[in-house]
Amino acid sequence: MNVAHAPLLAGLLGPGGPGIARSIEAASHFLRSHDAPSLLSRVGETIDSVPPADHLDKRFIQASYRGDLSSPPDDLLAGQGLFYITEQRRLFLDCTAGHYQMTWGYHHPRLDALLREALEAGIVWDDHANIPGAPVKRLSAKLVEVANGIGGDASHLLEDDRALNTVLLGVCTGSVAASSALKLALRHHQATRPGAEPVWITLTGNYHGTDLLAQRLRGMWSDYLRSVEVVQVEPNDLEALREAFRAHRGRVAAFLAEPVLMNREAILLEIDFLREARELCDESDACLILDEIQTGFWCPEVFMFHQYGILPDMVVCGKGMTAGFHPLAAVVYRRRYDRLAQYDAISTNGGAPLAALIALGCIALIEEDRERIGDVAAHYAARLHEVQASYPDRVSGIHGWGLMSGLKFRDAADALAFHRCCLELGLWVRAHAYHAGHSTVLTKLGLLADRQVVDYIVEKFLSILAAG
């Protein structure tokens, strides 16, 4: 990179900015000039064409995100597709889609082109929620279409009491969207059961964001939020679910669940369990909230709940909706729950037109490619089950669904050792072994993954296990 052509970039990165900018440009050039098969053949290597630089340290970042790390930084330098190069110039295959949100990897050409076209056309970055731009209004309608499984105009659903026909789109992150869903359910409970203390039924190991109430649902802050009554049941425990509804008849405000509990080793909810939850909510006039912040936009149907043959009262989405471009989240729900005032649930930049347009582009890519996405998801699941069948003494099962899957190890130390081996080979995976009983190595492949990528990953997994 000729730094004179990028003075703003080089200048804003501090004293070492020119060198860092050169490294970024060289890494990006390497990634763009090689196709996926060529990059696969070099995963784990140090890329010598990328010049070294004095990269920024992490001393001002909190310790929980490794701000106290004393070794030389080796964070992301540049990414393209499913691959990225680190500051120490190593090539990685990203097996977790960034932080589970890069639906189409880094710099998808269609989405990059859409972004450039939108900027040239004058689509604004953000606006006031009272004057939503055209992309925001279109995204609201599109979310209703995909939530109800309709391939075209959904205006006939506006007066349908059973349809998911209302969208809260003025929220920026999944945490705020999940919090908004809880508020919607609480307002409905207060209006229909005045004086009845609400009960929230959730799953053990749930994760519905970082809002105070959402964290209370998983056991945090109980000393402070004492009036919040939470009943946790084990995922897929039908009898415990039935008992929870029986014991609190007339007081259940909502049942919340994620189809895949990514914060609890990617446990997959069984069809019978979620269908029973739908029936119990109907019988008790409780709200069924499905949190698809993780699973939404990661399957051929866009929303995973369609695979269960049910319709929730609310579906919460975020993360992959904008393919990592800009945080944007939503709640799609039945109109009878629309009881919040204008500023009861909102983010300042939650209705961003540019982000909404990228979300529409992301959904269009899924719809165009849904057959291949389904095929690759099934292939990955089948190959992971081959791994388990080959090493049943070490791998007790396969968790998750499709591209959101993990290897459940019998021993946490073994899972952590496997995780370290993956990183050494240039496979960026995650390990859930920080809670008692957790011993799962997780992946969430971007939708760009094909059978060749899947086979590459699985063969590396097998080689690690074979080596002991």
N, C-alpha and C positions, 0 to 999 in steps of 0.2 A: 504493500500500500504506500502510495505517495502521501505522506502525512499532510502535505500542503493542500491536498484535495479533500481532506477530512479534518479540518482544524477544530471543529466543534467537538467531534468524538475524541480526538487526541487530547484536546485541552481540558475536557471535563473529567478525564480519568486520572487527573493528578500529575505529579512530576514524572511518573513513569508512563504517562498516557501514550506518547508516540510509539514506544516499544510494544505496549499492550495492544494498541490498534493494529500494528503490523502483524502481530501474532494472530489476532482475530481474523484479519483479512486472509492470511495464508492458510489458516485452518479451514475457513469457509471455502476458499478456492479448492483446497484438496478434496473436501467433501462433495462439492458440486461437480468436480471433474471426474468423479468415479461413480460407476453405477453400483447398485446394491450388491450384486455378486462379488465385484471387486473389493468392496469394503468389507464384506463378510470374510474374505480370505485374509484380511489384515487386522481383524479385531484383536485387540490386546497389544498390538505393536506400538512402538514409539515412532511418530511421524517426523522424520528428520527435516522435511521441507518447511516445517513450522519453526520459525526462529524463537529461541528462548526469550523470556522477558522477565522483568522484576514485577511479579504479580502482586496485587494488593493483599495484605493480610486480613485477618478476621477479628482483630482485637476489639472492635466496636460492636460486634454481633454477640447476642446473648449466648451463654455457655451451652444451653440446651440444643443450639444449632451449631455446635462445635466452634463457637467463638473463642474458646480458650485453647484451641489446637496450636501447638508450638511447632509442628513440622511444617515444611514448605507447603503452601496451598496447592491443591490439585482439584480445583473446581471446574465447572463447565466453562470452556472457552468459546466453542462454536458448535452448532448442531445443524444437521440436515437429514430429513427423513427420520429413520429410526436410529441414527448414529450421532455421536458427538465426540469431540476431541477435548481433552482436559488441558488445564494450564501446564501440566507436565508433559504435554504433547502425546498422550496415549489415546488410542482410538477405542471407543466403547460402543457396544450395542446396547441401547437403552431398552431394557425389558420391563420397565415400569411406566412408560409414557410420562416422563417428567415426574411430577408428583401425582400421578394417576389422572392427569387432566389433558395431556397433549394427544387428543383424539387421533390426529393425523400426523403425528410426529412434528419435527421441526421444519418450518418453512415449506409447507405444502404449496406447490406451484399454483394451483387453482386459487387457494386462499390468499396467497401473496398477490396474485393478479387482481383478485377481487378488492383487496385492500387498496392497491394503487389506483384502480379505477374509481373506487368510492371517494378517495381523497381528491382526485382530479375532478370528479363530478361535483364536489362540494358538500358531501355528506359530513356532518359535523361530528366531532368526537363525543360530545355530550350535550344535553339540554335539560331544561326543567321538566319534571315529571308531568306537569300540567299541559305541556305542549309536545307530546311525543312525536318524533319524526316518523316518516313512512316505514322504515325498517322495524321500528319498535311495534307499530300497529300490525304489520304483516307477521312478525314473529309471534305475537300473541295469538293470532288466528292459526298460524301453522302449528303451534303447540297444542291447540285444541284439536286440530285435525289428526295429528299423530297420536295424541293421547287416546282419542276415541277410535283409532284405527280407520280413519276416513281418508280416502285418496284425493279428495277435492274439497270444494266449498263446504264449510261446516255451519253456515248461518242458520240452517234449520234446527240446530241443536241449542240455539239461544234460549228457547222456552222449554227445553227438555229437562225435567227435574232430575233424571237419572244420569245425565251426561256430565262430563267434565267440561264445563263451558265458560269458566271464568279464570282469568290469569292475573296473578300478582307478579308483575315483572319489574317493579321498581326496586329490586334488591340486587346487591352486588355479588355477594358470596353465598355459598351453600349454607353456611352457619346462619346468616340472616334469613335465608329462605326457610330453613327448618324452624327457626324461632318464630317466623311469621305463621307457619302452619300450626304451631302450638297455640299461638294467640287466636287464630281463627277458630280452632276447635274449642278453646276455652270460652270465647265469647258465645259460641253456639250453645255450649253446655249451660252457661249462666242464663241465657235467654229461654232455654227450653226446660231447665230444671232449677228454677230459682231456689237457693238455699241448700242445694245438695253439694257437698264437698266433692270436687272432682278427683278421680283416680286415673292415673296414667299407667297403662300396661305396656311394658317394653320387653325387649329381649336382653338377657344377660350378655354383656359384651357389646352392647349397642354403642354407636357413635353417631350423634346427630348434630355435631358441630361444637363450637366453643362458647356459645351463649350460656349464660348462667343457668337458665332453666334446663337447657339441653344437657348440660353437664350434670345437673342434679339427677336427671333420668338415669345416668350411669353411675350414681353413687357419690358424686362430689358435692361439697357445700351443704351437706345434710344438717350441720349445726346451725346454719343460717337460714336455709329455706325449709323450716320445720313443718310448715303447713302443706307442703307439696307431698302428696301420697303417691308413691311409685311402687308398682308390683312388677318384678322382673321374673320372666319365665325362661327356661332354657330353650334355645332354638330347636324347633321340630318336636317339642314335647307336647303332644296333643292334650293329654290329660291335665297337665299343669295349666295349659291355656284355658281349657274349659273350667277348671276350678277357679282361676282368677276372675273370670266373668261371673261365675256363680256366686262367689264370695262377695262381690262388690256390685251386685245387681242394682241398676238404677243410678249408679254413680260413675260409671266408666265414661270418661270424656273422650278417650281415644286409645287406639292400639297403634303403636308405631313399629315399623320394621323395615329393614333393608333386605332386599332379595339375596344379596351376597354381603355378609358381614365382613368387610375388608379390614376392620379394626379388630376382628376376632378370627384371624387365620383364614379368612375368606370362606367361612361356613356358608353353604348354600341352603336356602329354605326349600323344603320339600313342597310339592304341589298340594298334597292333602292338608298340610299345616296351614298354608296361606288361604286355601279355600275354606277351611274351617274358621279361620279368623274373619273372613268376609261374612260368613253366616252368623257368627256370634255378634259381630258388630251390627248386622241388620236386626237381629232379635232384640238387642239392647239399645238401639239408637245411638250407638257409639261411632265415632269417626274412625275410619280406617285410613291411616296415613302411611303411604309407602315412600320411603326415602330412597330416591334413585339418583342421589348425587354421585354415587360411584357407578352404578350400573347403567344409568341413562346415557344414551348416545354411544353405547358400546356393544350394541347387538343389532341384528338386522331390522327389528321392529322399532328401533329408536328407544322405546321404553320396554324394559324387560318384563313388566307385569303382564304384558299380553301373552307371554308363554304360560301363564298360570290360568288363563281363561277367566279372569276376574277383572272388575273395574273398581279401583279404590275410590274413596271420597276425595282424597287429595293425593297428588303425586308431587314430590319435591325434586327439583333438578338443579344442576349447577355444573361445576367442574368441566366436563368435556363438551358442554354446549357450545362454547366459543373456541374450542380446540386450543386453549391456552393463550389466546390472543389478549383477552381482557376479561377479568372476572365478571360474570353475569349469571344470575340464578333466577329461579321462578318457582311459583307454586301454581299448579293447575288444579282447579277444584270445582265442586258443584256449587251452583249459585246460592243455595240456601245457607252456605257457610260464609257468605260475603257480608260480614258484620263489623269490620274494622273501619275506623275513621281514616282520613287521608294519610295522616302522618303516624299512624300506629305501627306501621311496618314499612320501613323505607330505608334505602341507602342514597346518599347524595348523588352518586353517579350510577345508580342502578338501572336507569332507562337509557343507557348510552346508545344512540343510533348506529354508530360505527360497529360497536360490539354486537348489536342485534343483527346487523347485516352479515357479519362473519358467522354468527350462529345459523342464519338461514343457509349460508354456503356450506357449513358443516353438515346440516341435515340433508341438503341436496346431494352431497357426496355419499352419505349413507344410503339414501334411497336409490341412487344410481348403482351402487356397488353391493347391495344387500345380499345378493346370491353368493358372491365370492366371500363376503364377510362371514356368512353362515358356514360356508364350506371350510374356511380356514379355522374358524372357532371349533368346529367338530373335529377337524384333523388334529389340532393342538390337544384337545381333550383326550382323544384316542392315543396319541403318542405319550402323553403323560401317564396314562394308565399302563402303558407298556413299561415305563420306568418303574412304576410301583410293582407291577407283576414280576419284573426282573430282580428287584431288591426288596422283597416283602419284609425281610428281617430288619431293614433300616427305614423304609418308607411305608408308613402304615396306611396311607390313603391319599387321594387327590381331592383337594377342596376347590370350591368355586365353580365357575361356569365359563366355558369357552376360553377367550383370551384373558379372562380374569381368573387365574388359577394358581394354585400353590401345591407344593409337595409337603405333606405332613410327615415329619420325621418322628421316630419313636423316642428320640433323645434330643433334648435341646442343644447339648454340646455338639452333637453331630450336625444339627441344622446350622449352627453358627460356623462350624468348620467348613461345611458345604458352601455357605455364603461367602466365606473368605476365598475359597477356591474359585468361585464364580468371578469375583472381583479381580483376582489375579489373571484370569483369562480374558478380562474385558467385557464381562456380562454384568450389567448393572441390574441387580435384583435386590429385593428387600427381605429381611428376616424378622419374623415375629417370634421372639424368644425372650421378651422382656417381662412377661407375666408368667406366673406359675402355670404350668401345663402347656404353654405356647411353645411350639417347635416347628414352625412352618416357614418355608421359603416362598415368598410371593412374587408373582409376575402379573403385569397388566400390559399386554402388548398393544401398541398402537394399531389402528385399523389398516395401516399400510402393510402390516405383516402378511407374508404369503407362505406357501408351503415350504419354500426353500429356507426362509428365515426360521420357521417353526422347527424344521428338521435339524438345522444347524444348532439351535438352542438345545434341543433334546439330545442330540449326539454329544454335545459338551456335558450335559448333565450325566449322561451314561458314562462318559469317560472319567468324570470325577468320582462317581460311585465305584467304578471298576478299580480305580487306583486306591480305593480304601479310605 
